[in-house]
Amino acid sequence: MSNDSKETRGPTAVAVDPEVIPSSDPDNDEAVLARFGKRQQLRRGFRSMSAIGLTTLQFGLQNGGPAGLVYGYIAAWIGAFLQALVMAEMASMIPIAGGPFNWVAVLSPPSYRKFLSYMTGWLSVMAYQSIVANTCYICGTLLQGLLILNYPNYTPENWQGTLLFIAVLSFALFVNTYLGRVLPGIESLTLIFYILGFLAVLIPLVYLAPHKSAEEVFTVFQNLGGWSTTGLSFFIGFITPMGSFLGLDGADHIAEECQSANKVIPRAMLISMGINGVLGFAMLLAVLFCMGDITQAVFSVTGYPFIDIMVYGTGSVNGGTSLAAIMLSINVLSSTAVLATASRMLWAFARENGVPFSRFIARVDTRTRLPLYSIGVTCIINVCLACINIGSTAAFQAFISLLIASYYSSFLIAASVMLMKRINGQDRDLPWGPFRLGKAGIPITILAMLYTLVGTFFTFWPYTPQINAASMNYSSLLYGAALLFSVVYYILYGRKQYQGPIYELGGNMAVRNG
């Protein structure tokens, strides 16, 4: 963010009802943006391949066991695919970087549009900031786990994990700024490396490891958490596979940098769901068939059961370390994508004056046509979150536990307003994109919402039956506090500054109160 570079500032134009904007050529990206009152600010360098390029087992093994993970993963894959279908349709119709809050702003009744889109924006911003923090934290602690494995006398400290967190974040910052012009190409290479890395881990593990029987994998349910029933234990462990499919709308947040966005973004969402689902399920089966003692893996001193499984599978510490290092590398590379997505989400909401210091955060560097300020602010937020880990890992994990609840809540709002449009027969005049669910829209949306409600409910569930200050799940408290803050900010300041979709194309246009 050099001082000699120019930038465009955040908008000061008035809000506009998208319905008053005339339709334009649906195959022209700038024309599609213009239909919703937006001007092209970011460089469109992402194509389909780079857009597509955009868990730990412990909790699932403890609550549900091998069979619980297998069937839970299948259920989560189906549920997430239903979510992807709903979001792909809205993204095809409204390919704007804000994603859910822009969809809500366009689809909501005029009387609720402003508040609902504002709350959706806050939830989406919280979700993606949490995804960045979670990704960097996993990378840092995974490296510490490998150090524990290879150096038994090593004692991990929270401050060391925090420094590793910041190191991974710094790498992502470097790629997103200095290499920002070639980021689409990097994401395409990351996708290729992801697939090759998957094969490099899967083949040696399956070839070298002793194999469990199919009965042990597909019929053994575990309740090592001590819950009252195995069924309850399954649903608590269900959070593990559900967490594997978060951020599936990430491609939508680069919509304004993607060519033919109304076609590419839906395609990228669905193809990435297919790729991630197939590779993830294959890796899950390989790990479960090749693991040794379940209890030993669950309570691994490394903090990551799959590290012990890979050591057992390869028969050596060096072999297990090599395979785990590949997975660590994939996670480090993924940090560049999550930082790009989170910063675009923040930039899009700031462009609508939705957050404090919006005029600063919404600036776009005219030389690189990158949202450098939102990238920088995202890094600052996550460094602050990382510092919490120095004092208390439990407190830090409580913050990142907002991930599922806030992400799912933003989806629920967007899906709800879309469902109401369909039920009320108000969907005939919507600016449909190339991808449309048609008559299947209502049942698909309802099923996706039911799946989302289950995930939202159990993300607030305690981690253990014996609840105390250390083991308490504080996500419900923090989720409520975050919502309270956003509502108070809206009442005091936001309702005066935030008007919903802002018309940026020059001239004045009155707000339609419809």
RALIN-V729410 format. One line per field, one symbol per residue. psi: psi as a letter, one per 20 degrees, with the letter a starting at -180 (. if undefined). A space follows every 50 residues. Layout:
psi = ???
//
This chain:
psi = mqhiqrqprqqjrrrqphiipqqaoiipghhgghhjkqqohqpnipaggh hhi.pqighhhhnhaghhgghhggghggghhgghgghhghhhhmmqhicg hhghhhiqqhhigggghghhggggggghhhggggghgggghghhhhgggh nhipopqhhghghhghgghhghgghifhjhhjgghghghggghgghhghh ggghghghqqprqhghgiioqqliikrhqhgghghgihhghhiijqjijh hhikhjjpplhiggggggghghggghgggggghgggghhjqcpgghggkp iiiohhghghgggijqggghggghhghggghghhhhghggghhhggghhh hjkirqkghghjqpohgilqmhghgghgggghgghhhhhghohggghhgi iiggghghghgggghghgghgghjkjihjqmqahpphchigghgggghhg ghhggggiiiqqhqhnpahhiqojhgghggggggghgghggggghhgpjb ppojjqrqpqppi.
//
